[in-house]
Amino acid sequence: MSDLQTNTLLMVIIAILLPPLAVFLKKGVGLSLVISIILTLLFYLPGLIHALYVVLKT
């Protein structure tokens, strides 16, 4: 398994457990992080979907 695949798998696991943390690690502090926090606070599933989108987007 390559380092890129391992990194992506780890980021997906983090996104499932703590969506805003995964967005922070991928994009840093910014609009994406704020959106992720708001979506996660409103309901977990939209925050999860947004985090997975950010993590898996190339």
Backbone atoms as SQL, in Angstrom:
CREATE TABLE atoms (id INTEGER PRIMARY KEY, chain TEXT, resi INTEGER, resn TEXT, atom TEXT, x REAL, y REAL, z REAL);
INSERT INTO atoms VALUES
  (1, 'A', 1, 'MET', 'N', 0.852, -1.182, 0.000),
  (2, 'A', 1, 'MET', 'CA', 0.000, 0.000, 0.000),
  (3, 'A', 1, 'MET', 'C', 0.891, 1.236, 0.000),
  (4, 'A', 2, 'SER', 'N', 0.627, 2.156, -0.917),
  (5, 'A', 2, 'SER', 'CA', 1.480, 3.337, -1.021),
  (6, 'A', 2, 'SER', 'C', 1.155, 4.335, 0.087),
  (7, 'A', 3, 'ASP', 'N', 2.047, 5.291, 0.255),
  (8, 'A', 3, 'ASP', 'CA', 1.856, 6.309, 1.282),
  (9, 'A', 3, 'ASP', 'C', 0.624, 7.163, 1.009),
  (10, 'A', 4, 'LEU', 'N', 0.351, 7.425, -0.266),
  (11, 'A', 4, 'LEU', 'CA', -0.823, 8.225, -0.614),
  (12, 'A', 4, 'LEU', 'C', -2.114, 7.506, -0.240),
  (13, 'A', 5, 'GLN', 'N', -2.180, 6.197, -0.493),
  (14, 'A', 5, 'GLN', 'CA', -3.360, 5.415, -0.130),
  (15, 'A', 5, 'GLN', 'C', -3.514, 5.345, 1.381),
  (16, 'A', 6, 'THR', 'N', -2.402, 5.180, 2.092),
  (17, 'A', 6, 'THR', 'CA', -2.442, 5.119, 3.547),
  (18, 'A', 6, 'THR', 'C', -2.911, 6.444, 4.119),
  (19, 'A', 7, 'ASN', 'N', -2.393, 7.546, 3.577),
  (20, 'A', 7, 'ASN', 'CA', -2.788, 8.868, 4.033),
  (21, 'A', 7, 'ASN', 'C', -4.273, 9.109, 3.774),
  (22, 'A', 8, 'THR', 'N', -4.754, 8.737, 2.615),
  (23, 'A', 8, 'THR', 'CA', -6.168, 8.920, 2.283),
  (24, 'A', 8, 'THR', 'C', -7.052, 8.084, 3.195),
  (25, 'A', 9, 'LEU', 'N', -6.662, 6.848, 3.445),
  (26, 'A', 9, 'LEU', 'CA', -7.437, 5.985, 4.343),
  (27, 'A', 9, 'LEU', 'C', -7.492, 6.569, 5.746),
  (28, 'A', 10, 'LEU', 'N', -6.365, 7.059, 6.237),
  (29, 'A', 10, 'LEU', 'CA', -6.333, 7.666, 7.566),
  (30, 'A', 10, 'LEU', 'C', -7.216, 8.912, 7.614),
  (31, 'A', 11, 'MET', 'N', -7.177, 9.725, 6.571),
  (32, 'A', 11, 'MET', 'CA', -8.009, 10.924, 6.538),
  (33, 'A', 11, 'MET', 'C', -9.498, 10.579, 6.483),
  (34, 'A', 12, 'VAL', 'N', -9.866, 9.516, 5.788),
  (35, 'A', 12, 'VAL', 'CA', -11.269, 9.090, 5.741),
  (36, 'A', 12, 'VAL', 'C', -11.713, 8.628, 7.127),
  (37, 'A', 13, 'ILE', 'N', -10.874, 7.893, 7.822),
  (38, 'A', 13, 'ILE', 'CA', -11.210, 7.445, 9.185),
  (39, 'A', 13, 'ILE', 'C', -11.389, 8.645, 10.107),
  (40, 'A', 14, 'ILE', 'N', -10.492, 9.622, 10.014),
  (41, 'A', 14, 'ILE', 'CA', -10.617, 10.833, 10.833),
  (42, 'A', 14, 'ILE', 'C', -11.893, 11.579, 10.460),
  (43, 'A', 15, 'ALA', 'N', -12.224, 11.629, 9.172),
  (44, 'A', 15, 'ALA', 'CA', -13.445, 12.316, 8.726),
  (45, 'A', 15, 'ALA', 'C', -14.692, 11.653, 9.291),
  (46, 'A', 16, 'ILE', 'N', -14.662, 10.343, 9.419),
  (47, 'A', 16, 'ILE', 'CA', -15.817, 9.631, 9.977),
  (48, 'A', 16, 'ILE', 'C', -15.948, 9.912, 11.463),
  (49, 'A', 17, 'LEU', 'N', -14.832, 9.955, 12.167),
  (50, 'A', 17, 'LEU', 'CA', -14.870, 10.163, 13.613),
  (51, 'A', 17, 'LEU', 'C', -15.069, 11.628, 13.990),
  (52, 'A', 18, 'LEU', 'N', -14.298, 12.521, 13.381),
  (53, 'A', 18, 'LEU', 'CA', -14.362, 13.954, 13.683),
  (54, 'A', 18, 'LEU', 'C', -14.265, 14.759, 12.381),
  (55, 'A', 19, 'PRO', 'N', -15.389, 14.992, 11.735),
  (56, 'A', 19, 'PRO', 'CA', -15.355, 15.662, 10.429),
  (57, 'A', 19, 'PRO', 'C', -14.611, 17.007, 10.399),
  (58, 'A', 20, 'PRO', 'N', -14.826, 17.910, 11.370),
  (59, 'A', 20, 'PRO', 'CA', -14.089, 19.187, 11.290),
  (60, 'A', 20, 'PRO', 'C', -12.570, 19.017, 11.412),
  (61, 'A', 21, 'LEU', 'N', -12.120, 18.043, 12.162),
  (62, 'A', 21, 'LEU', 'CA', -10.680, 17.812, 12.287),
  (63, 'A', 21, 'LEU', 'C', -10.076, 17.399, 10.954),
  (64, 'A', 22, 'ALA', 'N', -10.762, 16.553, 10.229),
  (65, 'A', 22, 'ALA', 'CA', -10.265, 16.124, 8.918),
  (66, 'A', 22, 'ALA', 'C', -10.189, 17.306, 7.953),
  (67, 'A', 23, 'VAL', 'N', -11.197, 18.165, 7.984),
  (68, 'A', 23, 'VAL', 'CA', -11.184, 19.339, 7.109),
  (69, 'A', 23, 'VAL', 'C', -10.048, 20.272, 7.518),
  (70, 'A', 24, 'PHE', 'N', -9.840, 20.449, 8.802),
  (71, 'A', 24, 'PHE', 'CA', -8.747, 21.289, 9.287),
  (72, 'A', 24, 'PHE', 'C', -7.392, 20.744, 8.848),
  (73, 'A', 25, 'LEU', 'N', -7.200, 19.437, 8.968),
  (74, 'A', 25, 'LEU', 'CA', -5.925, 18.846, 8.578),
  (75, 'A', 25, 'LEU', 'C', -5.686, 18.941, 7.074),
  (76, 'A', 26, 'LYS', 'N', -6.751, 18.885, 6.301),
  (77, 'A', 26, 'LYS', 'CA', -6.618, 18.925, 4.841),
  (78, 'A', 26, 'LYS', 'C', -6.492, 20.352, 4.308),
  (79, 'A', 27, 'LYS', 'N', -7.327, 21.279, 4.812),
  (80, 'A', 27, 'LYS', 'CA', -7.407, 22.622, 4.242),
  (81, 'A', 27, 'LYS', 'C', -6.886, 23.725, 5.159),
  (82, 'A', 28, 'GLY', 'N', -6.750, 23.454, 6.461),
  (83, 'A', 28, 'GLY', 'CA', -6.351, 24.502, 7.390),
  (84, 'A', 28, 'GLY', 'C', -7.559, 25.325, 7.823),
  (85, 'A', 29, 'VAL', 'N', -7.267, 26.450, 8.470),
  (86, 'A', 29, 'VAL', 'CA', -8.331, 27.321, 8.945),
  (87, 'A', 29, 'VAL', 'C', -8.839, 28.145, 7.763),
  (88, 'A', 30, 'GLY', 'N', -10.152, 28.116, 7.578),
  (89, 'A', 30, 'GLY', 'CA', -10.744, 28.866, 6.475),
  (90, 'A', 30, 'GLY', 'C', -12.222, 28.611, 6.384),
  (91, 'A', 31, 'LEU', 'N', -12.783, 28.961, 5.247),
  (92, 'A', 31, 'LEU', 'CA', -14.221, 28.833, 5.042),
  (93, 'A', 31, 'LEU', 'C', -14.683, 27.379, 5.103),
  (94, 'A', 32, 'SER', 'N', -13.892, 26.467, 4.555),
  (95, 'A', 32, 'SER', 'CA', -14.269, 25.046, 4.581),
  (96, 'A', 32, 'SER', 'C', -14.392, 24.531, 6.010),
  (97, 'A', 33, 'LEU', 'N', -13.501, 24.976, 6.882),
  (98, 'A', 33, 'LEU', 'CA', -13.561, 24.550, 8.285),
  (99, 'A', 33, 'LEU', 'C', -14.815, 25.089, 8.958),
  (100, 'A', 34, 'VAL', 'N', -15.140, 26.343, 8.710),
  (101, 'A', 34, 'VAL', 'CA', -16.340, 26.944, 9.305),
  (102, 'A', 34, 'VAL', 'C', -17.593, 26.215, 8.821),
  (103, 'A', 35, 'ILE', 'N', -17.654, 25.931, 7.535),
  (104, 'A', 35, 'ILE', 'CA', -18.799, 25.206, 6.975),
  (105, 'A', 35, 'ILE', 'C', -18.904, 23.820, 7.610),
  (106, 'A', 36, 'SER', 'N', -17.773, 23.154, 7.760),
  (107, 'A', 36, 'SER', 'CA', -17.774, 21.820, 8.346),
  (108, 'A', 36, 'SER', 'C', -18.258, 21.837, 9.800),
  (109, 'A', 37, 'ILE', 'N', -17.812, 22.808, 10.555),
  (110, 'A', 37, 'ILE', 'CA', -18.240, 22.915, 11.960),
  (111, 'A', 37, 'ILE', 'C', -19.739, 23.171, 12.038),
  (112, 'A', 38, 'ILE', 'N', -20.239, 24.092, 11.229),
  (113, 'A', 38, 'ILE', 'CA', -21.675, 24.411, 11.248),
  (114, 'A', 38, 'ILE', 'C', -22.504, 23.193, 10.844),
  (115, 'A', 39, 'LEU', 'N', -22.095, 22.515, 9.764),
  (116, 'A', 39, 'LEU', 'CA', -22.851, 21.342, 9.314),
  (117, 'A', 39, 'LEU', 'C', -22.816, 20.225, 10.351),
  (118, 'A', 40, 'THR', 'N', -21.685, 20.038, 10.999),
  (119, 'A', 40, 'THR', 'CA', -21.572, 18.985, 12.011),
  (120, 'A', 40, 'THR', 'C', -22.421, 19.322, 13.233),
  (121, 'A', 41, 'LEU', 'N', -22.466, 20.587, 13.618),
  (122, 'A', 41, 'LEU', 'CA', -23.282, 20.981, 14.765),
  (123, 'A', 41, 'LEU', 'C', -24.773, 20.873, 14.465),
  (124, 'A', 42, 'LEU', 'N', -25.172, 21.190, 13.220),
  (125, 'A', 42, 'LEU', 'CA', -26.583, 21.080, 12.857),
  (126, 'A', 42, 'LEU', 'C', -27.028, 19.621, 12.851),
  (127, 'A', 43, 'PHE', 'N', -26.229, 18.778, 12.226),
  (128, 'A', 43, 'PHE', 'CA', -26.514, 17.352, 12.182),
  (129, 'A', 43, 'PHE', 'C', -25.256, 16.681, 11.689),
  (130, 'A', 44, 'TYR', 'N', -24.942, 15.536, 12.217),
  (131, 'A', 44, 'TYR', 'CA', -23.667, 14.873, 11.950),
  (132, 'A', 44, 'TYR', 'C', -23.488, 14.486, 10.480),
  (133, 'A', 45, 'LEU', 'N', -24.525, 13.973, 9.851),
  (134, 'A', 45, 'LEU', 'CA', -24.408, 13.442, 8.490),
  (135, 'A', 45, 'LEU', 'C', -23.982, 14.489, 7.453),
  (136, 'A', 46, 'PRO', 'N', -24.567, 15.694, 7.427),
  (137, 'A', 46, 'PRO', 'CA', -24.068, 16.687, 6.466),
  (138, 'A', 46, 'PRO', 'C', -22.605, 17.060, 6.700),
  (139, 'A', 47, 'GLY', 'N', -22.202, 17.138, 7.957),
  (140, 'A', 47, 'GLY', 'CA', -20.801, 17.419, 8.262),
  (141, 'A', 47, 'GLY', 'C', -19.896, 16.305, 7.781),
  (142, 'A', 48, 'LEU', 'N', -20.347, 15.081, 7.926),
  (143, 'A', 48, 'LEU', 'CA', -19.577, 13.918, 7.455),
  (144, 'A', 48, 'LEU', 'C', -19.445, 13.938, 5.942),
  (145, 'A', 49, 'ILE', 'N', -20.541, 14.205, 5.238),
  (146, 'A', 49, 'ILE', 'CA', -20.512, 14.243, 3.776),
  (147, 'A', 49, 'ILE', 'C', -19.577, 15.352, 3.294),
  (148, 'A', 50, 'HIS', 'N', -19.662, 16.512, 3.903),
  (149, 'A', 50, 'HIS', 'CA', -18.787, 17.615, 3.524),
  (150, 'A', 50, 'HIS', 'C', -17.321, 17.269, 3.777),
  (151, 'A', 51, 'ALA', 'N', -17.025, 16.670, 4.912),
  (152, 'A', 51, 'ALA', 'CA', -15.643, 16.298, 5.232),
  (153, 'A', 51, 'ALA', 'C', -15.110, 15.256, 4.254),
  (154, 'A', 52, 'LEU', 'N', -15.915, 14.272, 3.921),
  (155, 'A', 52, 'LEU', 'CA', -15.476, 13.264, 2.951),
  (156, 'A', 52, 'LEU', 'C', -15.259, 13.893, 1.584),
  (157, 'A', 53, 'TYR', 'N', -16.107, 14.832, 1.210),
  (158, 'A', 53, 'TYR', 'CA', -15.926, 15.529, -0.064),
  (159, 'A', 53, 'TYR', 'C', -14.590, 16.279, -0.087),
  (160, 'A', 54, 'VAL', 'N', -14.299, 16.993, 0.988),
  (161, 'A', 54, 'VAL', 'CA', -13.054, 17.761, 1.053),
  (162, 'A', 54, 'VAL', 'C', -11.841, 16.835, 1.051),
  (163, 'A', 55, 'VAL', 'N', -11.915, 15.749, 1.797),
  (164, 'A', 55, 'VAL', 'CA', -10.778, 14.827, 1.910),
  (165, 'A', 55, 'VAL', 'C', -10.537, 14.086, 0.596),
  (166, 'A', 56, 'LEU', 'N', -11.582, 13.655, -0.067),
  (167, 'A', 56, 'LEU', 'CA', -11.421, 12.844, -1.266),
  (168, 'A', 56, 'LEU', 'C', -11.281, 13.643, -2.550),
  (169, 'A', 57, 'LYS', 'N', -11.574, 14.932, -2.487),
  (170, 'A', 57, 'LYS', 'CA', -11.428, 15.794, -3.660),
  (171, 'A', 57, 'LYS', 'C', -9.937, 15.954, -3.973),
  (172, 'A', 58, 'THR', 'N', -9.579, 15.860, -5.245),
  (173, 'A', 58, 'THR', 'CA', -8.155, 15.955, -5.594),
  (174, 'A', 58, 'THR', 'C', -7.765, 17.341, -6.015);
